[in-house]
Amino acid sequence: MTESASGADVRPVQQPRLPFWQVWNVSLGFLGVQFGFALQNANASRILSDLGADLHSLSFFWIVAPLMGLIVQPIVGSASDRTWNRFGRRSPYILFGAIAAALGMALMPNAGIVVAFVAPILFGGVMLALMDAAFNVTMQPFRALVSDMVPSEQRTLGYSVQSLLINIGAVCGSILPFVLTNVIGLENSARAGEVAPSVIWAFYIGGTVLLGSVLWTVIRTKEYPPAQYAAYKGIDAEQLARTQAEHKPLSQRIGGFLRLLITMPKTMRQLAVVQFFSWFALFIMWVYTTPAITQHVWGVEAKWFDSHYLESVGQVPAHIAAAKGAAGDWVGILFAGYSLFAAIFSVVLAKVANTLGRKLTYALSLLAGGAGYISFLLFQGGEPVAVNLLITEVTVPSGALGLLLPMVGVGIAWAAILAMPYAILSDSLPADKTGVYMGIFNFTIAAPQILSALVAGPILAGLFGNQAIYILVLAGVFMALGAVSVFFVREAGSEPGAEAEEAAAT
């Protein structure tokens, strides 16, 4: 309940429950976004390595991803809070971001063709930055759109459906290069300074899926007009209209943003600790899984990831190139595996959370992820085994097949990370500032990734001798610390006086 400009209390009108398929439509575009994001996560290190990046420098290229999120999401969140036009409130940003991301996906794997104008590795890095900026423009409003459109009692369902769709997209995006190689027959190995054809075509397809699914959400989801939204959220409609019409100077907007940052709800500050540990670990996985299993399972020595050594030998032996290509494809299978397990767990996540409580569900899920990372160490090399993947049959070392087991734990953690912090957080946020606070909350995703990018490479080189498997074990330790820190989070309204304290803080 809020107070209007005239001093009268504004009581919220009951927001109608949405049919399941409308909840589905609200988040369907995220399937395409994650399709593209999964392609990037599984293949960016592979592309950058093919274009000439050293193993210990990979994390420095990846720093653009969280940096773009840190810059873009709060700006887009604040802007979408103030936007209301005939196209909607969040939809214009979602659509614009999708168009830009699709453009980046078309250009990045073609870095080799611009060698006459700019170094391919530089062009690849710039395109990675463009894609990440665009993904963030699209992702942030999707988070706020669920909070806008889905009533509080369906919020856990809404974010669980979003998690399910995210992971369906991730499964398809992760496995696509493997399918294009082993089913369609495209080449999966790359010549020096170029990208494998299977990866290039996977990025083309991913950009198309991204645009199509986002268009579905934009067309099929009718956002509430300002007056109706204000009634559902208990906001003074006149005050909301005045806020929308205000054009504050930049210095005043920055000051207001800093005040929101300082006075963020206590729940958000406590969740930030959990986010730090979990996203530090996730970043390590995305950057170093490919070299880790290439070395640990396929037996390729670390020197074959050193650009100076590669330059000295002139040409990569065929068996090394084949091993790196096979390992890169198998990383797509592994990433599809954890996304598939996450999608399955997302189906029951809301019911599990209602039974065990959000915090316990969240903590146990992160612990499962930590155990998964650490157990990577147990699977090494082994005899070749034939694996029937229904769509095709491949032969891989037995250790590669065994790595599907740790992906169960990683998938459970990933499903919880995509849903539980937002479900816990959304109840503590003021409805008129949901977008900007969701953007601020992205600091808790971006900051640990930036720190991970800065320290992971030196740790890998200095402590682990460029043996990438050990940095995945370190990721497992961080994920377990995240599980412990969940128990220090206080949900809004879970203690006497909590609601009053959160209201005062905001």
C-alpha positions in Angstrom: 0.0 0.0 0.0 1.4 3.4 -0.9 0.3 7.0 -0.4 -0.8 9.2 -3.3 0.0 12.9 -3.8 -3.2 13.8 -2.2 -2.4 11.9 0.9 -4.8 9.0 0.3 -3.7 5.4 0.5 -3.4 3.6 -2.8 -4.5 0.0 -2.4 -3.3 -2.4 -5.1 -5.9 -4.1 -7.3 -5.6 -7.9 -7.4 -3.4 -8.6 -10.4 -5.0 -11.5 -12.4 -3.3 -14.8 -12.6 -2.0 -15.7 -16.0 -2.8 -18.9 -17.9 0.3 -21.1 -18.1 0.8 -20.5 -21.8 0.8 -16.8 -21.3 3.5 -17.2 -18.6 5.3 -19.3 -21.2 5.0 -16.6 -23.9 6.3 -13.9 -21.6 9.7 -15.8 -21.4 9.8 -17.6 -24.8 12.2 -15.0 -26.2 14.7 -15.9 -23.6 15.0 -19.3 -25.2 16.5 -17.7 -28.3 18.7 -15.3 -26.2 20.1 -18.3 -24.4 20.5 -20.3 -27.6 22.9 -17.6 -28.7 24.5 -17.1 -25.3 25.1 -20.9 -25.1 26.8 -20.9 -28.5 29.0 -18.1 -27.3 29.8 -19.8 -23.9 30.7 -23.1 -25.5 32.6 -21.7 -28.5 34.1 -18.3 -27.7 37.2 -19.7 -26.2 37.5 -22.2 -29.1 37.1 -19.3 -31.6 39.6 -17.0 -29.8 42.1 -19.8 -29.5 41.8 -20.6 -33.2 42.3 -16.9 -33.9 45.5 -16.8 -31.9 44.7 -16.2 -28.2 47.0 -17.8 -25.5 45.5 -20.0 -22.9 46.4 -17.7 -20.0 45.0 -14.7 -21.8 41.6 -16.2 -22.6 40.0 -14.8 -19.4 41.2 -11.3 -20.4 39.2 -11.5 -23.6 36.2 -12.8 -21.7 36.3 -9.8 -19.4 34.2 -7.9 -21.9 31.2 -10.1 -21.2 30.7 -9.1 -17.5 32.0 -5.6 -18.2 29.2 -5.0 -20.8 26.7 -6.3 -18.3 28.0 -4.0 -15.6 27.6 -1.0 -17.9 24.5 -1.9 -19.9 22.1 -3.5 -17.6 21.6 -0.7 -15.0 21.2 1.8 -17.9 18.7 -0.3 -19.7 16.9 -1.2 -16.5 16.4 2.5 -15.5 15.5 3.4 -19.1 12.8 0.7 -19.4 11.3 1.7 -16.0 10.7 5.2 -17.5 9.6 4.0 -21.0 6.0 3.5 -22.0 4.9 3.8 -25.6 2.7 2.0 -28.1 5.3 -0.7 -28.4 5.3 -1.4 -24.6 7.7 -0.8 -21.7 10.3 -3.6 -21.9 9.6 -4.8 -25.4 11.5 -2.1 -27.4 14.7 -2.9 -25.6 14.2 -6.6 -25.9 13.8 -6.4 -29.7 16.6 -3.9 -30.3 19.0 -6.0 -28.3 18.0 -9.1 -30.2 18.7 -7.4 -33.5 22.2 -6.2 -32.4 23.0 -9.7 -30.9 22.1 -11.5 -34.2 24.4 -9.1 -36.1 27.3 -9.8 -33.7 26.7 -13.6 -34.1 26.9 -13.3 -37.9 30.1 -11.3 -37.8 32.3 -12.9 -35.0 33.0 -16.3 -36.5 34.0 -14.5 -39.8 36.9 -12.6 -38.2 39.3 -14.5 -40.5 38.0 -12.7 -43.6 38.8 -9.2 -42.3 42.5 -10.0 -41.8 43.4 -7.5 -44.5 41.8 -4.7 -42.5 42.4 -5.6 -38.8 43.9 -8.5 -36.8 41.4 -11.3 -36.6 41.9 -11.7 -32.8 41.1 -8.0 -32.3 38.0 -8.2 -34.6 36.9 -11.3 -32.7 37.2 -9.5 -29.4 35.2 -6.6 -30.6 32.4 -8.8 -31.9 32.4 -10.6 -28.5 31.9 -7.3 -26.8 29.1 -6.4 -29.3 27.3 -9.7 -28.7 27.6 -9.4 -24.9 26.3 -5.8 -24.9 23.4 -6.8 -27.0 22.6 -9.9 -25.0 22.5 -7.7 -21.9 20.2 -5.2 -23.5 17.8 -8.0 -24.2 18.2 -10.1 -21.0 17.7 -7.3 -18.4 14.2 -6.3 -19.6 13.2 -10.0 -19.7 13.9 -10.3 -16.0 11.8 -7.2 -15.3 9.0 -8.3 -17.7 8.3 -11.4 -15.6 8.0 -9.2 -12.5 5.7 -6.8 -14.4 3.4 -9.3 -15.9 3.3 -12.2 -13.4 1.5 -11.7 -10.1 3.4 -12.4 -6.9 1.8 -15.8 -6.2 3.0 -17.0 -9.6 6.4 -15.4 -9.4 8.3 -18.6 -8.6 6.5 -20.4 -11.5 7.3 -17.5 -13.8 11.0 -17.6 -13.1 11.0 -21.4 -13.2 9.4 -21.4 -16.7 12.0 -18.8 -17.7 14.7 -21.1 -16.4 13.2 -24.0 -18.3 13.2 -22.1 -21.6 16.7 -20.7 -21.0 17.9 -24.3 -20.6 16.1 -25.6 -23.6 17.7 -22.9 -25.6 21.1 -23.7 -24.0 20.8 -27.4 -24.9 20.1 -26.6 -28.5 22.7 -23.9 -28.8 25.4 -26.0 -27.1 24.9 -29.1 -29.2 24.5 -27.4 -32.5 28.1 -27.4 -33.7 28.4 -31.1 -32.8 25.2 -31.8 -34.8 26.4 -29.8 -37.8 29.7 -31.9 -37.8 28.5 -35.4 -36.9 25.0 -35.3 -38.6 25.2 -32.8 -41.4 28.9 -33.4 -42.1 30.5 -29.9 -41.8 34.2 -29.7 -41.0 34.9 -29.1 -37.3 38.7 -28.4 -37.4 40.1 -24.9 -38.2 43.1 -23.8 -40.1 45.4 -21.2 -38.5 43.7 -17.9 -38.1 40.3 -19.2 -39.1 37.1 -20.6 -37.5 35.7 -24.1 -38.2 32.8 -24.1 -40.7 30.5 -26.0 -38.3 30.9 -23.1 -35.8 30.3 -20.4 -38.4 27.0 -22.0 -39.5 26.0 -22.6 -35.9 26.3 -18.9 -35.2 24.2 -18.1 -38.3 21.4 -20.5 -37.1 21.6 -19.2 -33.5 21.1 -15.6 -34.6 18.0 -16.6 -36.6 16.5 -18.5 -33.7 17.2 -15.6 -31.4 15.4 -13.1 -33.5 12.4 -15.4 -34.2 11.8 -16.3 -30.5 12.1 -12.7 -29.4 9.6 -11.6 -32.0 7.2 -14.2 -30.6 7.4 -12.8 -27.1 7.1 -9.2 -28.3 4.1 -9.9 -30.5 2.3 -12.3 -28.1 2.8 -10.4 -24.9 0.7 -7.3 -24.4 2.2 -5.2 -21.6 -0.1 -3.4 -19.1 -0.7 0.3 -19.8 0.6 2.7 -17.1 -2.7 3.1 -15.3 -3.5 -0.6 -15.1 0.1 -1.4 -14.1 -0.1 1.2 -11.3 -3.4 -0.2 -10.1 -2.0 -3.8 -9.9 1.2 -2.7 -8.2 -0.4 -0.2 -5.7 1.4 2.8 -7.2 0.0 6.3 -7.5 -0.8 6.6 -11.2 -0.5 10.4 -11.3 2.9 10.2 -9.6 4.0 7.5 -12.0 3.0 9.7 -15.0 4.9 12.6 -13.6 8.0 10.4 -13.1 7.7 9.2 -16.7 7.5 12.8 -18.0 10.5 14.0 -16.0 13.7 14.8 -17.9 16.3 15.1 -15.2 19.9 16.3 -15.9 22.5 13.6 -16.1 24.1 14.6 -12.8 20.8 14.3 -11.0 20.1 10.9 -12.6 23.5 9.6 -11.6 22.9 10.9 -8.0 19.6 9.1 -7.9 21.2 5.9 -9.1 23.9 6.1 -6.5 21.3 6.6 -3.8 19.4 3.5 -5.0 22.7 1.6 -4.9 23.5 2.7 -1.4 19.9 2.0 -0.1 19.3 -1.3 -1.9 17.2 -3.7 0.1 19.1 -5.8 2.6 18.0 -9.0 0.8 19.8 -7.8 -2.3 23.0 -7.1 -0.4 22.9 -10.6 1.2 22.2 -12.3 -2.1 25.2 -10.4 -3.6 27.5 -12.6 -1.5 25.9 -15.8 -2.9 26.1 -14.4 -6.4 29.8 -13.6 -6.0 30.8 -17.2 -5.2 28.5 -18.8 -7.8 29.2 -16.5 -10.7 33.0 -16.6 -10.1 32.7 -20.3 -10.5 30.5 -20.2 -13.6 32.9 -17.8 -15.4 35.8 -20.3 -14.8 33.7 -23.1 -16.3 32.8 -21.2 -19.4 36.3 -20.0 -20.1 38.3 -23.1 -19.2 36.3 -26.2 -19.8 37.5 -26.6 -23.4 41.2 -26.5 -22.6 40.7 -28.5 -19.4 39.1 -31.5 -21.0 41.3 -31.2 -24.1 44.3 -31.6 -21.8 42.9 -33.9 -19.1 40.8 -36.3 -21.2 42.2 -36.1 -24.8 45.8 -35.8 -23.5 46.8 -32.7 -25.5 49.8 -31.0 -23.8 49.4 -27.4 -22.6 52.1 -26.2 -25.0 49.6 -26.6 -27.9 47.6 -23.7 -26.4 50.7 -21.5 -26.4 50.7 -19.1 -29.4 54.5 -18.7 -29.2 55.1 -22.4 -29.4 52.6 -22.8 -32.2 54.4 -20.0 -34.1 57.7 -21.9 -33.6 56.4 -25.2 -35.0 54.7 -23.5 -37.9 51.8 -26.0 -38.4 49.7 -27.9 -35.9 49.9 -31.6 -36.4 46.8 -33.2 -37.8 46.2 -35.4 -34.7 46.5 -32.4 -32.4 44.1 -30.4 -34.5 41.7 -33.3 -34.6 41.9 -33.8 -30.8 41.2 -30.1 -30.2 38.3 -30.2 -32.6 36.8 -33.4 -31.0 37.2 -32.0 -27.5 35.6 -28.7 -28.5 32.6 -30.6 -29.9 32.3 -32.6 -26.7 32.3 -29.5 -24.6 29.1 -28.6 -26.6 27.7 -32.0 -25.5 28.7 -31.4 -21.9 27.2 -27.9 -21.9 24.1 -29.2 -23.5 24.1 -31.9 -20.8 24.1 -29.5 -17.9 21.5 -27.3 -19.6 19.3 -30.4 -20.2 19.6 -31.4 -16.5 18.8 -27.8 -15.5 15.7 -27.8 -17.7 14.5 -31.1 -16.1 15.2 -29.7 -12.6 13.4 -26.5 -13.6 10.2 -28.4 -14.1 10.1 -29.4 -10.4 12.0 -26.5 -9.0 9.0 -24.5 -7.9 7.5 -27.6 -6.1 10.8 -28.4 -4.4 11.1 -24.8 -3.3 7.6 -24.8 -1.9 8.4 -28.0 0.0 11.9 -27.3 1.3 11.8 -23.5 1.2 13.6 -21.3 -1.3 16.9 -21.0 0.7 17.4 -24.7 1.4 16.6 -25.5 -2.2 19.1 -22.9 -3.4 21.9 -24.0 -1.0 21.6 -27.7 -1.9 21.6 -26.9 -5.6 24.8 -24.9 -5.3 26.4 -27.6 -3.3 25.5 -30.1 -6.1 27.2 -27.8 -8.6 30.4 -27.5 -6.5 30.6 -31.3 -6.2 30.2 -31.5 -10.0 33.1 -29.2 -10.7 35.4 -30.9 -8.2 34.6 -34.4 -9.6 35.9 -33.4 -13.1 39.3 -34.4 -11.7 38.2 -38.0 -11.5 37.6 -38.5 -15.2 40.8 -38.7 -17.3 41.6 -40.3 -20.6 40.6 -43.9 -20.9 39.9 -46.4 -23.7 37.8 -45.2 -26.7 34.1 -46.0 -26.3 31.3 -45.7 -28.8 28.5 -43.4 -27.7 25.1 -43.5 -29.3 23.6 -40.0 -29.0 20.4 -41.0 -30.9 21.2 -38.5 -33.7 24.6 -40.0 -34.4 27.3 -42.3 -32.9 30.7 -41.0 -31.9 33.8 -42.5 -30.3 35.4 -40.7 -27.4 37.7 -41.5 -24.5 35.8 -43.1 -21.6 36.7 -40.2 -19.4 34.8 -37.9 -21.7 31.7 -40.0 -21.3 32.1 -40.0 -17.5 32.0 -36.2 -17.5 28.3 -36.3 -18.1 27.8 -37.3 -14.5 29.3 -34.1 -13.0 27.0 -32.2 -15.4 24.0 -33.4 -13.4 25.2 -31.4 -10.4 26.2 -28.4 -12.5 22.8 -28.4 -14.2 21.0 -28.4 -10.8 23.0 -25.5 -9.7 22.5 -23.6 -13.0 18.7 -24.0 -12.8 18.7 -22.6 -9.2 21.0 -19.7 -10.1 18.7 -18.7 -12.9 15.5 -18.7 -10.8 16.0 -18.7 -7.0 17.8 -15.3 -6.5 15.2 -13.5 -8.6 12.3 -15.2 -6.9 13.7 -14.3 -3.5 14.6 -10.8 -4.6 11.5 -9.7 -6.5 9.3 -9.6 -3.3 11.7 -7.1 -1.7 11.7 -4.6 -4.6 9.5 -1.5 -5.1 7.3 -2.1 -8.2 8.1 1.3 -9.8 11.9 0.6 -9.6 12.0 -3.1 -10.5 13.9 -2.5 -13.7 16.7 -0.4 -12.3 17.1 -2.6 -9.3 17.3 -5.7 -11.5 20.0 -3.8 -13.4 21.8 -3.0 -10.2 21.5 -6.6 -9.2 23.4 -7.5 -12.3 26.4 -5.9 -10.6 26.4 -9.1 -8.4 26.8 -11.1 -11.6 29.2 -8.9 -13.5 31.6 -8.0 -10.7 32.6 -11.6 -9.7 33.1 -12.4 -13.4 35.4 -9.4 -13.9 37.4 -10.4 -10.9 37.6 -14.0 -12.1 38.7 -12.8 -15.5 41.5 -10.7 -13.9 42.8 -13.4 -11.6 42.0 -16.8 -13.2 44.7 -16.5 -15.9 47.5 -15.7 -13.5 46.3 -18.4 -11.1 46.2 -20.9 -13.9 49.7 -20.0 -15.1 51.4 -19.4 -11.7 49.8 -22.0 -9.4 48.6 -24.7 -11.8 51.2 -24.6 -14.6 48.5 -24.1 -17.2 46.8 -27.4 -16.3 43.3 -26.1 -16.7 41.6 -29.0 -14.8 42.7 -27.6 -11.5 41.1 -24.3 -12.0 37.8 -26.1 -12.4 38.4 -27.7 -9.0 38.8 -24.2 -7.7 35.5 -23.3 -9.2 33.9 -26.1 -7.2 35.3 -24.7 -4.0 33.8 -21.3 -4.8 30.4 -22.8 -5.6 30.4 -24.7 -2.3 31.1 -21.4 -0.5 28.1 -19.9 -2.3 25.9 -22.7 -0.9 27.0 -21.8 2.7 26.4 -18.1 2.2 22.7 -18.8 1.2 21.9 -19.4 4.8 22.8 -15.8 5.7 20.2 -14.4 3.3 17.0 -13.1 4.9 13.9 -13.2 2.7 11.6 -10.1 2.7 8.9 -10.5 5.2 10.5 -13.6 6.8 11.1 -11.8 10.1 9.1 -9.5 12.2 9.4 -5.9 11.0 11.2 -7.0 7.8 8.7 -5.4 5.4 8.8 -2.1 7.3 12.6 -2.1 7.2 12.7 -2.9 3.5 10.2 -0.2 2.7 12.2 2.3 4.7 15.4 1.3 2.9 13.8 2.0 -0.5 
